[in-house]
Amino acid sequence: MLQLSKMTTETRNPKTLELDAMSTTDILHVMNEEDRLLAKAIAKELGPIEKAVETIATSFEKGGRLIYVGAGTSGRLGLLDAVECPPTFGTVPEQVVGLLAGGHKAFVKAVEGAEDSKELGRGDLEVIKLTDKDTVVGIAASGRTPYVVGALEYANSVGAPTVALACNKESEIGRVSKIVIEVVPGPEILTGSTRLKAGTVQKMVLNMLSTVSMIRVGKVYKNLMVDVQQTNEKLHVRAENIVMEITSCDRVEARNYLKESEGSVKVAIIMYLVGCKKEEALEKLEKAKGHIREAIKL
């Protein structure tokens, strides 16, 4: 029989034993107090988080992918992080992938039994043709979800780097992963509701993994999103603002350079700063492996 009571995520929070009888004000205050503890819990795991970031960045440099695998809230958070990467960093949808037990339809309605199948976890990675260039991040608040365990075991078998993100120590997914991130947020105010603190720390760590790995491969210059995709008016203006901020040109010039660069913020910036045409800017950018800071030195 599954022993949930031994997991921190399943234990009762002594501050909320009478939760249903507490005032709205008191509940909100205790929720806020508990959430304040989360950054400190993550700070204890910055070492393995750094290892995971460097591993993911290496996968990107080799042409590999970041693949999140999870069930329920954990899987939805992985999928959410994945779909935010193309508009933010100009990546192709295939570069960061979110696999959710039960498929995308499980995002809005759970698929019964999907998370309990190791074979399904393995099968979903087989479908997307996992290789040893990819990094697989298994996400499970409990740390024992069979779907995630099966995926990580399969990833190990093909030589892909594996990362576990759990909210309990000595997790099962940690035992089958090469890099182990175990952030313990403590008991939830609503016992076992891991969409609360556990979900929040998972989101915070996923933000770190995707954002910092993208920075490492040149998707950011200074603290600006230089690979942003211009898919609406706001993002067109943001692209212009970025070019103006870095080059000190005016908006008319920014628009002209973006037009000449066919919408590439990076190319527009290099063209202006170096004083070159689009073709030369592209060549410099390719030699610098996408890093503006290096490209303008060439």
TIDREN-855535 format. One record per residue: residue in three letters; x, y, z of N, C-alpha, C in turn. Coordinates in steps of 0.2 Angstrom, whole numbers, always signed. Atoms other than C-alpha are relative to their C-alpha. Layout:
BEGIN
{node ALA; {X; Y; Z}; {X; Y; Z}; {X; Y; Z}},
...
//
This chain:
BEGIN
{node MET; {+4; -6; +0}; {+0; +0; +0}; {+4; +6; +0}},
{node LEU; {-3; -6; +0}; {+6; +17; -4}; {+0; +4; +6}},
{node GLN; {+0; -3; -6}; {+12; +26; +11}; {+1; +8; -1}},
{node LEU; {+0; -7; +2}; {+8; +45; +8}; {+2; +4; +7}},
{node SER; {-1; -4; -6}; {+9; +50; +27}; {+7; +1; +1}},
{node LYS; {-7; -1; -2}; {+28; +49; +27}; {+3; +6; -5}},
{node MET; {-2; -6; +5}; {+29; +63; +13}; {-2; +6; +4}},
{node THR; {+1; -7; -3}; {+31; +81; +19}; {-6; +3; -3}},
{node THR; {+5; -3; +3}; {+19; +86; +6}; {-7; -3; +2}},
{node GLU; {+7; +3; -2}; {+5; +75; +14}; {-1; +1; +7}},
{node THR; {+1; -1; -7}; {+7; +80; +32}; {-4; +6; +1}},
{node ARG; {+4; -6; -2}; {-4; +92; +41}; {+4; +6; +3}},
{node ASN; {-3; -6; -2}; {+1; +110; +44}; {-3; +2; +7}},
{node PRO; {+2; -2; -7}; {+0; +114; +63}; {-4; +6; +0}},
{node LYS; {+3; -7; +0}; {-5; +132; +59}; {-7; +0; -3}},
{node THR; {+7; -1; +3}; {-21; +127; +50}; {-4; -6; +2}},
{node LEU; {+4; +6; -2}; {-28; +112; +60}; {-8; +2; +0}},
{node GLU; {+7; -2; -1}; {-44; +122; +62}; {-2; +5; -6}},
{node LEU; {+1; -4; +6}; {-44; +129; +44}; {-7; +2; -2}},
{node ASP; {+7; -1; +2}; {-62; +128; +41}; {-4; +5; +4}},
{node ALA; {+3; -4; -5}; {-66; +138; +57}; {+4; +7; +0}},
{node MET; {-4; -6; +0}; {-53; +152; +53}; {-3; +6; -4}},
{node SER; {+3; -5; +4}; {-58; +169; +47}; {+4; +1; -6}},
{node THR; {-3; -2; +7}; {-54; +175; +29}; {+7; +3; +1}},
{node THR; {-6; -4; -1}; {-41; +187; +36}; {+5; -5; +3}},
{node ASP; {-5; +4; -3}; {-32; +174; +46}; {+2; -5; -5}},
{node ILE; {-2; +5; +5}; {-32; +161; +32}; {+5; +4; -5}},
{node LEU; {-4; -3; +5}; {-25; +174; +20}; {+7; +2; +3}},
{node HIS; {-7; -1; -3}; {-11; +179; +33}; {+4; -6; +0}},
{node VAL; {-4; +6; -1}; {-6; +161; +36}; {+3; -2; -7}},
{node MET; {-3; +2; +7}; {-5; +158; +17}; {+6; +4; -2}},
{node ASN; {-6; -4; +1}; {+6; +173; +15}; {+6; -1; +4}},
{node GLU; {-6; +2; -4}; {+17; +168; +29}; {+3; -6; -2}},
{node GLU; {-3; +6; +3}; {+19; +151; +22}; {+4; +1; -7}},
{node ASP; {-3; -1; +6}; {+23; +157; +5}; {+7; +4; +0}},
{node ARG; {-7; -3; -1}; {+37; +168; +12}; {+6; -4; +1}},
{node LEU; {-5; +4; -1}; {+46; +153; +16}; {+3; -4; -6}},
{node LEU; {-2; +4; +6}; {+48; +146; -2}; {+6; +2; -3}},
{node ALA; {-6; -2; +3}; {+62; +157; -8}; {+6; -3; +4}},
{node LYS; {-6; +3; -4}; {+73; +151; +7}; {+0; -8; -1}},
{node ALA; {+0; +7; +1}; {+68; +133; +3}; {+4; -1; -7}},
{node ILE; {-3; +1; +6}; {+74; +135; -15}; {+7; +2; +1}},
{node ALA; {-7; -2; -1}; {+90; +144; -9}; {+5; -6; +2}},
{node LYS; {-4; +6; -3}; {+96; +127; -1}; {+1; -5; -6}},
{node GLU; {-1; +4; +6}; {+95; +119; -19}; {+3; +3; -6}},
{node LEU; {-3; -4; +5}; {+104; +132; -29}; {+6; -4; -4}},
{node GLY; {-6; +4; +3}; {+119; +120; -32}; {-3; -5; -5}},
{node PRO; {+3; +5; +5}; {+109; +106; -41}; {-4; +4; -5}},
{node ILE; {+3; -3; +5}; {+99; +119; -50}; {+5; +3; -5}},
{node GLU; {-6; -3; +5}; {+115; +127; -57}; {+2; -6; -4}},
{node LYS; {-2; +5; +4}; {+120; +110; -63}; {-5; -2; -5}},
{node ALA; {+5; +2; +5}; {+104; +107; -71}; {+0; +6; -6}},
{node VAL; {-1; -5; +5}; {+105; +124; -80}; {+5; -1; -5}},
{node GLU; {-6; +2; +5}; {+122; +120; -87}; {-1; -6; -4}},
{node THR; {+2; +6; +3}; {+116; +103; -92}; {-5; +2; -6}},
{node ILE; {+5; -2; +5}; {+101; +111; -101}; {+3; +4; -6}},
{node ALA; {-3; -4; +5}; {+112; +124; -110}; {+4; -4; -4}},
{node THR; {-4; +4; +4}; {+124; +111; -116}; {-4; -4; -5}},
{node SER; {+5; +4; +4}; {+109; +101; -123}; {-2; +5; -6}},
{node PHE; {+1; -5; +6}; {+104; +117; -133}; {+5; +1; -4}},
{node GLU; {-6; -1; +4}; {+121; +120; -139}; {+2; -6; -5}},
{node LYS; {+0; +6; +4}; {+121; +102; -146}; {-5; -1; -5}},
{node GLY; {+6; +1; +5}; {+105; +105; -155}; {-6; -4; +4}},
{node GLY; {+5; +4; -4}; {+95; +95; -141}; {-5; +4; +3}},
{node ARG; {+6; -3; -2}; {+80; +99; -132}; {-1; +0; +8}},
{node LEU; {+2; +1; -7}; {+73; +102; -114}; {-7; -3; +0}},
{node ILE; {+7; +4; +0}; {+59; +90; -111}; {-2; +0; +8}},
{node TYR; {+3; +1; -7}; {+48; +92; -95}; {-5; -6; +0}},
{node VAL; {+5; +5; -1}; {+38; +77; -89}; {-3; +0; +6}},
{node GLY; {+3; +0; -7}; {+25; +77; -76}; {-7; -2; -1}},
{node ALA; {+7; +2; +0}; {+7; +73; -71}; {-3; +5; +4}},
{node GLY; {+4; -5; -4}; {-7; +84; -64}; {+3; +7; +0}},
{node THR; {-3; -7; +0}; {-1; +101; -58}; {+7; +0; -2}},
{node SER; {-7; +0; +2}; {+17; +97; -60}; {+1; +0; -8}},
{node GLY; {-1; +0; +7}; {+15; +92; -78}; {-3; +6; -3}},
{node ARG; {+3; -6; +3}; {+4; +107; -82}; {+5; +6; +1}},
{node LEU; {-5; -6; -1}; {+17; +119; -74}; {+6; -1; -5}},
{node GLY; {-5; +2; +5}; {+30; +110; -86}; {-2; +2; -7}},
{node LEU; {+3; -2; +7}; {+19; +113; -101}; {-1; +7; +0}},
{node LEU; {+0; -8; +0}; {+16; +131; -96}; {+7; +3; -1}},
{node ASP; {-7; -2; +1}; {+35; +134; -95}; {+2; -1; -7}},
{node ALA; {-2; +1; +7}; {+37; +126; -112}; {-3; +5; -5}},
{node VAL; {+4; -4; +5}; {+24; +136; -121}; {+2; +7; +0}},
{node GLU; {-2; -7; +0}; {+31; +152; -115}; {+6; +2; -3}},
{node CYS; {-7; -2; +3}; {+48; +150; -122}; {+0; +3; -7}},
{node PRO; {+0; -3; +7}; {+44; +153; -141}; {-1; +8; +0}},
{node PRO; {+1; -8; +0}; {+37; +171; -138}; {+5; +4; +4}},
{node THR; {-4; -3; -4}; {+49; +175; -125}; {+7; +0; -3}},
{node PHE; {-7; +1; +2}; {+65; +168; -132}; {+1; -1; -8}},
{node GLY; {+0; +1; +8}; {+61; +166; -151}; {+2; -7; -1}},
{node THR; {-2; +7; +1}; {+64; +147; -149}; {-6; -3; -5}},
{node VAL; {+5; +4; +4}; {+55; +134; -161}; {-4; -4; +6}},
{node PRO; {+4; +4; -5}; {+41; +125; -151}; {+3; -7; +2}},
{node GLU; {-3; +6; -2}; {+51; +109; -152}; {+6; +0; +4}},
{node GLN; {-6; +0; -4}; {+66; +115; -142}; {-2; -1; +7}},
{node VAL; {+2; +2; -7}; {+57; +115; -125}; {-7; -3; -1}},
{node VAL; {+6; +4; +1}; {+43; +102; -124}; {-2; -2; +7}},
{node GLY; {+3; +3; -6}; {+31; +98; -110}; {-4; -6; -1}},
{node LEU; {+4; +6; +0}; {+24; +81; -108}; {-4; -1; +6}},
{node LEU; {+5; +1; -5}; {+9; +78; -98}; {-3; -6; +0}},
{node ALA; {+3; +6; +0}; {+2; +62; -92}; {-7; +0; -2}},
{node GLY; {+6; -1; +3}; {-13; +59; -102}; {-1; +4; -6}},
{node GLY; {+0; -5; +6}; {-8; +71; -116}; {-3; +7; +2}},
{node HIS; {+2; -7; +0}; {-13; +89; -119}; {-7; +1; +3}},
{node LYS; {+7; +0; -3}; {-32; +85; -115}; {+0; +0; +7}},
{node ALA; {-1; +1; -7}; {-26; +81; -97}; {+1; +7; +3}},
{node PHE; {-1; -7; -3}; {-22; +100; -95}; {-6; +3; +3}},
{node VAL; {+6; -3; -3}; {-40; +104; -92}; {-5; -6; +4}},
{node LYS; {+4; +5; -4}; {-47; +87; -86}; {+5; -6; +1}},
{node ALA; {-4; +6; -1}; {-37; +73; -78}; {-2; -6; -4}},
{node VAL; {+1; +6; +3}; {-35; +57; -87}; {+1; -6; +5}},
{node GLU; {+0; +4; -6}; {-39; +43; -75}; {+6; -6; -2}},
{node GLY; {-5; +5; +0}; {-24; +31; -72}; {+6; +2; -4}},
{node ALA; {-6; -2; +5}; {-12; +40; -84}; {+7; +1; +4}},
{node GLU; {-6; -2; -4}; {+0; +46; -70}; {+3; -7; +3}},
{node ASP; {-2; +6; -3}; {+1; +28; -63}; {+4; -5; -5}},
{node SER; {-3; +4; +5}; {+9; +21; -79}; {+7; +2; -2}},
{node LYS; {-7; -1; +2}; {+28; +19; -81}; {+0; +0; -7}},
{node GLU; {+0; +1; +7}; {+25; +13; -98}; {-2; +6; -4}},
{node LEU; {+2; -6; +3}; {+16; +28; -103}; {+5; +6; +0}},
{node GLY; {-5; -5; +0}; {+30; +39; -98}; {+6; -2; -5}},
{node ARG; {-5; +2; +5}; {+42; +29; -108}; {-2; +1; -7}},
{node GLY; {+2; +0; +7}; {+31; +28; -123}; {-1; +7; -2}},
{node ASP; {+1; -7; +2}; {+28; +47; -123}; {+7; +3; -3}},
{node LEU; {-7; -2; +2}; {+47; +50; -124}; {+2; -4; -7}},
{node GLU; {-1; +4; +6}; {+48; +36; -138}; {-3; +4; -6}},
{node VAL; {+4; -4; +5}; {+35; +46; -148}; {+4; +6; -3}},
{node ILE; {-3; -6; +2}; {+45; +62; -148}; {+8; -2; -2}},
{node LYS; {-6; +2; +2}; {+61; +52; -152}; {+6; +3; +4}},
{node LEU; {-5; -3; -4}; {+71; +56; -137}; {+7; -3; -2}},
{node THR; {-7; +2; +2}; {+90; +56; -140}; {+5; +2; +6}},
{node ASP; {-5; -2; -5}; {+106; +58; -129}; {+2; +7; +0}},
{node LYS; {-1; -7; +0}; {+107; +76; -134}; {-5; +4; +4}},
{node ASP; {+5; -3; -4}; {+91; +80; -124}; {+1; +0; +7}},
{node THR; {+0; +1; -7}; {+89; +84; -106}; {-7; -1; +2}},
{node VAL; {+6; +1; -2}; {+74; +77; -97}; {-1; +2; +7}},
{node VAL; {+1; -2; -6}; {+67; +85; -82}; {-7; -3; +3}},
{node GLY; {+6; +3; -2}; {+55; +75; -72}; {-3; +4; +6}},
{node ILE; {+3; -4; -5}; {+43; +85; -61}; {-6; -4; +4}},
{node ALA; {+5; +4; -4}; {+33; +77; -46}; {+0; +3; +7}},
{node ALA; {+0; -3; -7}; {+28; +86; -30}; {+2; -6; +5}},
{node SER; {-1; +5; -5}; {+27; +69; -21}; {+7; -3; -1}},
{node GLY; {-6; +3; +2}; {+43; +63; -30}; {-1; -8; -2}},
{node ARG; {+0; +7; +1}; {+36; +46; -34}; {-5; -2; -6}},
{node THR; {+5; +1; +6}; {+24; +48; -49}; {+3; -5; -5}},
{node PRO; {-3; +5; +4}; {+26; +32; -59}; {+1; +2; -7}},
{node TYR; {+0; -3; +7}; {+23; +41; -76}; {+7; +3; -1}},
{node VAL; {-6; -4; +0}; {+38; +52; -72}; {+6; -5; +1}},
{node VAL; {-6; +5; -1}; {+49; +38; -65}; {+1; -4; -6}},
{node GLY; {-1; +3; +6}; {+46; +28; -81}; {+4; +4; -5}},
{node ALA; {-3; -4; +5}; {+51; +42; -92}; {+7; +1; +2}},
{node LEU; {-7; -1; -2}; {+67; +46; -82}; {+4; -7; -1}},
{node GLU; {-4; +7; +1}; {+72; +27; -82}; {+1; -1; -8}},
{node TYR; {-2; +1; +7}; {+70; +27; -101}; {+5; +5; -2}},
{node ALA; {-5; -5; +2}; {+80; +43; -103}; {+7; -2; +2}},
{node ASN; {-7; +3; -2}; {+94; +35; -93}; {+2; -5; -5}},
{node SER; {-1; +6; +4}; {+93; +20; -104}; {+3; +3; -7}},
{node VAL; {-2; -2; +7}; {+96; +31; -120}; {+6; +5; +1}},
{node GLY; {-6; -4; -2}; {+110; +41; -111}; {-2; +8; +0}},
{node ALA; {+2; -7; +0}; {+100; +58; -110}; {+1; +2; +7}},
{node PRO; {-1; -3; -6}; {+104; +69; -95}; {-7; +0; +4}},
{node THR; {+7; +0; -4}; {+90; +67; -81}; {+1; +5; +6}},
{node VAL; {+0; -5; -6}; {+85; +80; -68}; {-7; -2; +3}},
{node ALA; {+6; +1; -4}; {+72; +77; -54}; {-1; +6; +3}},
{node LEU; {+2; -6; -4}; {+62; +91; -47}; {-6; -3; +4}},
{node ALA; {+5; +3; -5}; {+53; +85; -31}; {-1; +5; +6}},
{node CYS; {+1; -4; -6}; {+46; +92; -15}; {+0; -4; +6}},
{node ASN; {-2; +5; -5}; {+51; +78; -4}; {+7; -2; +0}},
{node LYS; {-7; +3; +0}; {+68; +72; +1}; {+0; -7; -1}},
{node GLU; {-1; +7; +2}; {+74; +55; -4}; {-5; -3; -4}},
{node SER; {+5; +1; +5}; {+62; +55; -18}; {+2; -6; -5}},
{node GLU; {-1; +6; +5}; {+60; +40; -30}; {+3; +3; -7}},
{node ILE; {-3; -2; +6}; {+63; +51; -45}; {+7; +3; +1}},
{node GLY; {-7; -2; -1}; {+78; +58; -37}; {+5; -6; +0}},
{node ARG; {-4; +6; +0}; {+85; +40; -35}; {+1; -2; -7}},
{node VAL; {-1; +2; +7}; {+83; +38; -54}; {+3; +5; -5}},
{node SER; {-2; -6; +3}; {+90; +55; -59}; {+7; +1; +1}},
{node LYS; {-7; -2; -1}; {+108; +61; -62}; {+1; +7; +4}},
{node ILE; {+0; -6; -4}; {+104; +78; -55}; {-7; +1; +4}},
{node VAL; {+6; +0; -5}; {+92; +80; -40}; {-1; +6; +3}},
{node ILE; {+2; -6; -3}; {+83; +95; -35}; {-6; -1; +4}},
{node GLU; {+6; +2; -5}; {+72; +92; -19}; {-1; +6; +4}},
{node VAL; {+2; -6; -4}; {+64; +108; -13}; {-6; -2; +4}},
{node VAL; {+5; +2; -5}; {+54; +105; +3}; {-3; +6; +2}},
{node PRO; {+4; -6; -2}; {+41; +119; +5}; {-4; -1; +7}},
{node GLY; {+4; +2; -6}; {+33; +110; +20}; {-7; -1; -1}},
{node PRO; {+7; +2; +0}; {+15; +105; +24}; {-4; +6; -3}},
{node GLU; {+4; -5; +3}; {+2; +114; +14}; {-5; +2; +5}},
{node ILE; {+5; -2; -5}; {-11; +124; +23}; {-6; -4; -1}},
{node LEU; {+5; +4; +1}; {-24; +113; +15}; {+4; -7; -2}},
{node THR; {-4; +6; +0}; {-17; +95; +18}; {+0; -3; -7}},
{node GLY; {-1; +4; +6}; {-10; +87; +2}; {-2; +4; -7}},
{node SER; {+1; -4; +6}; {-15; +101; -10}; {+6; +3; -3}},
{node THR; {-6; -2; +2}; {+1; +102; -19}; {+0; +5; -6}},
{node ARG; {+0; -5; +4}; {-5; +115; -31}; {+2; +7; +3}},
{node LEU; {-2; -7; -4}; {-1; +128; -17}; {+7; +1; +0}},
{node LYS; {-7; -1; -1}; {+16; +129; -10}; {+5; -4; -4}},
{node ALA; {-4; +4; +4}; {+23; +114; -19}; {+0; +2; -8}},
{node GLY; {+1; -3; +7}; {+16; +121; -36}; {+4; +6; -1}},
{node THR; {-3; -7; +0}; {+23; +138; -32}; {+8; -1; -1}},
{node VAL; {-7; +1; +1}; {+41; +132; -29}; {+2; -4; -6}},
{node GLN; {-1; +3; +6}; {+40; +121; -44}; {+1; +5; -6}},
{node LYS; {+1; -6; +5}; {+35; +136; -55}; {+7; +4; +1}},
{node MET; {-6; -4; -1}; {+50; +146; -47}; {+6; -3; -3}},
{node VAL; {-5; +3; +3}; {+62; +133; -51}; {+0; -1; -7}},
{node LEU; {+0; +1; +8}; {+56; +130; -69}; {+2; +7; -3}},
{node ASN; {-2; -7; +2}; {+58; +149; -71}; {+7; +0; -1}},
{node MET; {-7; +0; +0}; {+76; +147; -66}; {+3; -4; -6}},
{node LEU; {-3; +5; +5}; {+79; +132; -77}; {+0; +3; -7}},
{node SER; {+1; -2; +7}; {+72; +139; -93}; {+3; +7; -1}},
{node THR; {-3; -6; +1}; {+77; +157; -91}; {+7; +1; +0}},
{node VAL; {-7; +0; +0}; {+95; +155; -86}; {+3; -4; -5}},
{node SER; {-3; +4; +6}; {+98; +141; -99}; {+0; +4; -6}},
{node MET; {+0; -4; +6}; {+92; +153; -112}; {+5; +6; +0}},
{node ILE; {-5; -5; +0}; {+103; +167; -106}; {+7; -3; -2}},
{node ARG; {-7; +3; +2}; {+118; +155; -107}; {+1; -1; -7}},
{node VAL; {-1; +1; +7}; {+115; +152; -125}; {-2; +6; -5}},
{node GLY; {+0; -6; +4}; {+113; +170; -130}; {-7; +3; -2}},
{node LYS; {+7; -2; +1}; {+94; +173; -130}; {-1; +7; +3}},
{node VAL; {+1; -6; -4}; {+97; +188; -119}; {+6; +5; -1}},
{node TYR; {-5; -5; +0}; {+108; +204; -121}; {-1; +5; +6}},
{node LYS; {+1; -4; -6}; {+111; +214; -105}; {-6; -4; +4}},
{node ASN; {+5; +4; -3}; {+94; +210; -97}; {-7; +1; -4}},
{node LEU; {+6; -1; +5}; {+83; +212; -113}; {-1; -6; -4}},
{node MET; {+2; +6; +4}; {+74; +199; -123}; {+1; +1; -7}},
{node VAL; {-2; -2; +7}; {+83; +201; -139}; {-2; -5; -6}},
{node ASP; {+3; +5; +4}; {+75; +186; -147}; {-8; +0; +0}},
{node VAL; {+8; +0; -1}; {+57; +191; -143}; {-3; +0; -7}},
{node GLN; {+3; +1; +6}; {+45; +186; -157}; {-6; +6; +0}},
{node GLN; {+5; -6; +0}; {+34; +201; -163}; {-6; -3; -3}},
{node THR; {+6; +3; +2}; {+17; +193; -164}; {-6; +4; +1}},
{node ASN; {+5; -5; -1}; {+7; +208; -159}; {+2; +7; +1}},
{node GLU; {-2; -7; +0}; {+7; +227; -158}; {+5; +1; +6}},
{node LYS; {-4; -1; -6}; {+14; +226; -140}; {+7; -2; -1}},
{node LEU; {-7; +3; +1}; {+29; +215; -145}; {+4; +4; -6}},
{node HIS; {-3; -4; +5}; {+32; +226; -160}; {+3; +6; +3}},
{node VAL; {-2; -6; -4}; {+34; +241; -149}; {+6; -2; +5}},
{node ARG; {-5; +2; -4}; {+44; +231; -137}; {+7; -1; -4}},
{node ALA; {-6; +1; +5}; {+56; +226; -151}; {+4; +7; -1}},
{node GLU; {-2; -7; +2}; {+58; +244; -156}; {+3; +3; +7}},
{node ASN; {-3; -3; -6}; {+61; +249; -138}; {+7; -3; +2}},
{node ILE; {-7; +3; -1}; {+75; +236; -136}; {+5; +3; -4}},
{node VAL; {-5; -3; +5}; {+84; +242; -151}; {+2; +7; +2}},
{node MET; {-1; -7; -2}; {+82; +260; -145}; {+4; +0; +6}},
{node GLU; {-3; +0; -7}; {+88; +256; -127}; {+7; -2; -1}},
{node ILE; {-7; +2; +1}; {+104; +247; -133}; {+4; +5; -5}},
{node THR; {-4; -4; +5}; {+109; +258; -148}; {-1; +8; +1}},
{node SER; {+1; -7; -1}; {+102; +275; -142}; {-3; +4; -6}},
{node CYS; {+3; -3; +6}; {+94; +278; -159}; {-8; +2; +2}},
{node ASP; {+7; -2; -1}; {+76; +285; -161}; {-4; -5; -3}},
{node ARG; {+5; +5; +2}; {+60; +276; -165}; {+0; -1; -7}},
{node VAL; {+0; +1; +7}; {+61; +279; -183}; {+6; -4; -3}},
{node GLU; {-5; +3; +2}; {+78; +273; -185}; {+0; -8; +2}},
{node ALA; {+1; +7; -3}; {+74; +257; -174}; {-5; -4; -5}},
{node ARG; {+5; +4; +5}; {+59; +253; -186}; {+4; -1; -6}},
{node ASN; {-3; +1; +6}; {+70; +255; -201}; {+5; -5; +0}},
{node TYR; {-5; +5; -1}; {+84; +244; -194}; {-4; -7; +1}},
{node LEU; {+4; +6; -1}; {+71; +231; -189}; {-3; -2; -7}},
{node LYS; {+3; +1; +6}; {+63; +232; -206}; {+6; -3; -5}},
{node GLU; {-5; +3; +4}; {+80; +229; -215}; {+3; -6; +3}},
{node SER; {-2; +6; -3}; {+84; +215; -203}; {-5; -5; +0}},
{node GLU; {+6; +4; +1}; {+67; +207; -207}; {-2; -2; +7}},
{node GLY; {+3; +1; -6}; {+62; +209; -189}; {+4; -3; +6}},
{node SER; {-4; +3; -5}; {+77; +202; -180}; {+3; +5; +4}},
{node VAL; {-3; -5; -4}; {+81; +212; -165}; {+8; +0; +1}},
{node LYS; {-7; +1; -1}; {+98; +205; -163}; {+4; +3; -6}},
{node VAL; {-3; -2; +6}; {+103; +208; -181}; {+0; +8; -1}},
{node ALA; {+1; -7; +0}; {+96; +226; -180}; {+5; +3; +4}},
{node ILE; {-5; -3; -5}; {+107; +230; -165}; {+7; -1; -3}},
{node ILE; {-7; +0; +3}; {+123; +223; -173}; {+1; +4; -6}},
{node MET; {-1; -4; +6}; {+120; +232; -189}; {+1; +7; +2}},
{node TYR; {-1; -7; -2}; {+118; +248; -180}; {+7; +1; +4}},
{node LEU; {-6; -1; -4}; {+132; +246; -167}; {+7; -1; -4}},
{node VAL; {-6; +1; +4}; {+145; +239; -180}; {+0; +4; -6}},
{node GLY; {+0; -4; +7}; {+139; +249; -195}; {+1; -4; -6}},
{node CYS; {-1; +5; +5}; {+137; +234; -206}; {-7; -1; -3}},
{node LYS; {+6; +2; +4}; {+124; +227; -218}; {-3; -7; +4}},
{node LYS; {+3; +5; -3}; {+112; +213; -213}; {+4; -7; -1}},
{node GLU; {-3; +6; +1}; {+122; +199; -221}; {+6; -1; +5}},
{node GLU; {-6; +0; -5}; {+138; +204; -211}; {-2; -1; +7}},
{node ALA; {+2; +1; -7}; {+128; +205; -195}; {-2; -7; +1}},
{node LEU; {+2; +7; -1}; {+121; +188; -198}; {+6; -5; +1}},
{node GLU; {-6; +4; +0}; {+138; +181; -201}; {+4; +1; +7}},
{node LYS; {-3; -1; -7}; {+145; +189; -185}; {-4; -4; +5}},
{node LEU; {+4; +3; -5}; {+130; +182; -175}; {+1; -7; +0}},
{node GLU; {-1; +7; +1}; {+133; +165; -182}; {+7; -2; +3}},
{node LYS; {-6; +1; -3}; {+151; +165; -177}; {+0; +0; +7}},
{node ALA; {+0; -1; -7}; {+147; +171; -160}; {-5; -4; +3}},
{node LYS; {+5; +5; -3}; {+134; +157; -158}; {-6; +3; +3}},
{node GLY; {+6; -3; -3}; {+120; +169; -155}; {+1; +6; +5}},
{node HIS; {-1; -5; -6}; {+128; +180; -142}; {+2; +7; -3}},
{node ILE; {-1; -7; +2}; {+127; +199; -146}; {+7; +3; +2}},
{node ARG; {-6; -2; -3}; {+141; +203; -134}; {+6; -2; -4}},
{node GLU; {-6; +3; +4}; {+153; +192; -144}; {+0; +3; -7}},
{node ALA; {+0; -2; +7}; {+147; +197; -161}; {+2; +7; -1}},
{node ILE; {-2; -7; +1}; {+150; +216; -159}; {+7; +1; +1}},
{node LYS; {-7; -1; -1}; {+168; +212; -155}; {+4; -3; -6}},
{node LEU; {-3; +4; +6}; {+171; +202; -171}; {+2; +5; -6}},
//
